[in-house]
Amino acid sequence: MTTLASRRLPGSVLAIAIVAITLIGCATSTGTPGPTTGDLPATATPVTVNIDDLLADVAAADGTTVTVQAFLLITGDSAQICGIVLESFPPQCGGPTIRVLGEVPADVVDSLDRTDDPTLAQARWGWVDITGTVDATGADGTPSITVDSISIAER
């Protein structure tokens, strides 16, 4: 008679069992580390995320209130945050962006860098800490974040 203790499990079964036990342990953990964008709960309590992670999988953050430090670029009446900043003057976002909806307070706008030369595209830019609710598809299919609060980032 073969007992369970003396029988060897195939490597793949053992690996699956280890992963399952690890996932169960993580799911019941009471630790304080915040989630990544891959497991953000839909909540009104802000979750701090990295801009690169948010841009890489904005769909995972849909409906979630997040706090993120990002580069803000305002041109005309349009504002966006981006992870990649092109070194032009005025700067431009490179790669994916998230449109910023809602009010950016005047004190924040006044603290941003800006173009003064009327022959250049008029823009304001700088690093900000922004808290808001993410809409992965936005009204026109473009991801957006609706501002709850925004301030100049300490970098």
Backbone torsions as a table, in degrees:
resi	resn	phi	psi	omega
1	MET	NA	133.6	-179.2
2	THR	-98.5	128.2	176.3
3	THR	-94.6	160.3	-179.9
4	LEU	-61.7	-35.1	-177.8
5	ALA	-67.0	-29.9	-176.9
6	SER	-95.5	-5.1	-178.8
7	ARG	-93.2	136.7	178.8
8	ARG	-91.9	136.5	176.2
9	LEU	-89.5	143.8	175.6
10	PRO	-59.0	151.3	-177.5
11	GLY	-55.4	-40.1	-177.9
12	SER	-67.5	-37.1	178.6
13	VAL	-67.0	-42.3	179.0
14	LEU	-63.1	-43.1	179.4
15	ALA	-62.8	-41.7	178.7
16	ILE	-64.1	-41.4	179.9
17	ALA	-63.9	-40.6	179.4
18	ILE	-65.1	-44.3	178.6
19	VAL	-62.3	-43.1	-179.3
20	ALA	-63.1	-43.3	179.5
21	ILE	-64.7	-41.1	178.5
22	THR	-62.6	-45.4	179.7
23	LEU	-63.7	-39.6	178.2
24	ILE	-63.9	-42.2	178.3
25	GLY	-63.4	-40.3	178.7
26	CYS	-67.9	-38.1	-177.5
27	ALA	-68.4	-28.2	-178.2
28	THR	-102.1	3.7	-179.3
29	SER	-64.0	142.5	176.9
30	THR	-108.1	16.3	179.0
31	GLY	-64.5	169.8	-176.0
32	THR	-99.8	-7.9	-179.5
33	PRO	-58.0	138.4	-179.7
34	GLY	-75.1	158.1	179.9
35	PRO	-74.8	161.4	172.4
36	THR	-89.5	174.5	-177.2
37	THR	-63.6	-20.8	-179.1
38	GLY	-70.6	-17.7	-179.2
39	ASP	-134.5	38.1	179.6
40	LEU	-74.3	129.2	175.3
41	PRO	-80.3	149.1	174.1
42	ALA	-74.2	111.0	-172.7
43	THR	-153.2	160.2	174.7
44	ALA	-91.0	-10.5	176.8
45	THR	-81.7	120.5	-176.1
46	PRO	-61.5	139.6	174.4
47	VAL	-113.3	128.1	-179.7
48	THR	-78.4	127.5	180.0
49	VAL	-130.1	158.2	175.2
50	ASN	-84.3	137.8	-177.2
51	ILE	-58.9	-39.1	-179.5
52	ASP	-64.5	-40.8	177.7
53	ASP	-66.5	-40.9	179.6
54	LEU	-62.9	-46.6	-179.9
55	LEU	-66.6	-32.6	-178.3
56	ALA	-69.9	-29.9	-177.6
57	ASP	-147.1	62.9	-177.9
58	VAL	-62.8	-28.1	179.4
59	ALA	-61.6	-33.4	-179.9
60	ALA	-68.3	-21.8	-178.8
61	ALA	-98.0	3.3	-177.0
62	ASP	-54.6	126.8	178.7
63	GLY	81.5	-0.1	-177.1
64	THR	-96.1	142.2	172.8
65	THR	-89.1	121.5	-176.0
66	VAL	-124.7	158.0	168.1
67	THR	-117.6	129.5	-177.1
68	VAL	-143.3	142.3	172.1
69	GLN	-95.8	125.2	-174.3
70	ALA	-151.6	165.6	175.9
71	PHE	-83.5	122.2	180.0
72	LEU	-100.8	130.7	176.5
73	LEU	-125.8	122.5	178.1
74	ILE	-115.4	121.5	175.3
75	THR	-129.3	124.7	-176.7
76	GLY	60.1	-127.3	178.6
77	ASP	-104.9	21.6	-179.1
78	SER	-115.9	136.0	177.6
79	ALA	-128.7	144.8	178.6
80	GLN	-149.4	155.9	172.2
81	ILE	-112.0	148.6	-178.4
82	CYS	-144.8	160.6	178.6
83	GLY	-98.0	-28.7	-179.7
84	ILE	-110.3	128.1	-179.5
85	VAL	-114.5	122.5	177.1
86	LEU	-80.1	139.3	-175.5
87	GLU	-85.5	58.2	175.6
88	SER	-107.6	176.3	174.3
89	PHE	-129.7	116.7	-3.8
90	PRO	-69.3	159.7	179.8
91	PRO	-61.8	160.8	176.8
92	GLN	-134.4	156.8	173.9
93	CYS	-82.7	139.5	172.7
94	GLY	-116.7	142.7	-178.8
95	GLY	81.1	-163.7	-176.3
96	PRO	-66.7	150.0	177.6
97	THR	-134.3	166.5	174.1
98	ILE	-127.3	124.4	-179.7
99	ARG	-69.6	140.4	178.9
100	VAL	-100.9	122.7	178.6
101	LEU	-112.9	153.0	-179.9
102	GLY	98.9	-173.4	-173.3
103	GLU	-89.4	131.9	168.8
104	VAL	-101.9	114.8	-175.3
105	PRO	-57.0	149.3	-177.5
106	ALA	-57.2	-38.1	-179.4
107	ASP	-65.0	-32.3	176.4
108	VAL	-71.6	-48.3	179.4
109	VAL	-57.6	-43.8	-178.9
110	ASP	-66.1	-24.4	-179.4
111	SER	-85.2	-10.5	-179.2
112	LEU	-78.4	154.0	171.6
113	ASP	-67.7	159.0	-178.7
114	ARG	-155.4	164.8	173.9
115	THR	-89.0	141.2	176.8
116	ASP	-110.8	-23.0	-177.3
117	ASP	-74.3	119.6	-178.3
118	PRO	-67.6	-12.2	178.4
119	THR	-85.1	-9.0	179.2
120	LEU	-100.1	159.3	173.6
121	ALA	-59.4	132.0	-179.0
122	GLN	-80.8	125.1	-176.4
123	ALA	-150.9	159.9	171.7
124	ARG	-131.9	144.7	-175.6
125	TRP	-156.8	158.7	175.7
126	GLY	164.0	172.6	-179.9
127	TRP	-87.4	133.8	-178.7
128	VAL	-133.0	158.5	166.3
129	ASP	-103.0	120.4	-176.2
130	ILE	-124.7	134.4	174.6
131	THR	-117.7	130.5	179.2
132	GLY	-174.5	176.4	-178.4
133	THR	-95.4	131.2	-177.1
134	VAL	-87.4	134.6	171.0
135	ASP	-119.2	107.2	-172.1
136	ALA	-62.7	-30.0	-177.6
137	THR	-111.5	-15.6	178.9
138	GLY	55.9	179.6	-177.7
139	ALA	-67.6	-30.7	-177.4
140	ASP	-116.9	18.9	-179.9
141	GLY	91.5	-6.5	178.9
142	THR	-92.1	129.2	178.2
143	PRO	-57.6	145.8	179.1
144	SER	-142.2	162.3	172.8
145	ILE	-131.4	127.4	179.0
146	THR	-95.0	120.9	-171.7
147	VAL	-65.8	127.0	166.0
148	ASP	-99.1	-43.2	175.9
149	SER	-153.1	152.9	180.0
150	ILE	-152.3	138.8	178.7
151	SER	-148.0	160.5	176.6
152	ILE	-67.3	132.9	-177.9
153	ALA	-79.3	144.3	172.5
154	GLU	-87.8	115.3	-178.2
155	ARG	-120.7	NA	NA
